[in-house]
Amino acid sequence: MKNDEYVILGGKKYYRTTAPILSEQRWAEMEALVKQSIEQDTTLELVLCIGSYEEIVRGKLFLLNETLQSFLVNHRVVMAKEIVEIRYPEEKNQLQLEMEAEI
């Protein structure tokens, strides 16, 4: 997913990406994963396509509106068509985030 095309805004790197097509099957898979994370009370990591660049958002997701295919994460509404990937955060990234939060 990473390539050499990126832009730096506010000290953060944003890599170039493309938004996937949102099919009914893809929506059902996303919805099932989010519902599972709610039941297990776990954090997820989203890779979003915002203006042709990827942005990573971490947090607990909640299904906001099934008709509009949207989620709520960290007080932010995310449309399913913006989501490139949903994954569980890697352990090393989680530890790094906790250390940054302590500083």
Residue pairs with C-beta under 8 A, 6 or more apart in sequence:
1 15
1 17
1 47
1 54
1 84
1 85
2 15
3 15
3 16
5 15
5 16
6 13
6 14
6 15
6 16
6 53
7 13
7 14
7 53
8 14
14 50
14 53
14 54
14 55
15 53
15 54
16 52
16 53
16 54
17 47
17 49
17 52
17 53
17 54
17 84
18 49
18 52
19 49
19 81
19 82
19 84
20 26
20 49
20 83
20 84
22 69
22 80
22 81
26 80
27 69
27 80
30 80
30 83
30 86
31 63
31 66
33 44
33 86
34 44
34 61
34 62
34 63
34 71
34 86
35 63
37 43
37 44
37 60
37 61
38 60
38 61
38 62
38 63
41 60
42 60
42 88
43 58
43 59
43 60
43 88
43 89
43 94
44 58
44 59
44 60
44 61
44 73
44 86
44 87
44 88
44 89
45 56
45 57
45 58
45 86
45 87
45 88
45 89
45 93
46 56
46 57
46 58
46 61
46 73
46 78
46 83
46 85
46 86
47 54
47 55
47 56
47 83
47 84
47 85
47 86
47 87
48 54
48 55
48 56
48 57
48 78
48 82
48 83
48 84
49 82
49 83
49 84
50 82
54 84
57 73
57 74
57 76
57 78
58 74
58 89
58 97
59 73
59 74
60 73
61 71
61 72
61 73
61 78
62 71
62 72
62 73
63 71
63 72
64 70
64 71
64 72
64 77
68 79
69 79
69 80
69 81
70 77
70 78
70 79
70 80
71 77
71 78
71 80
72 78
89 97
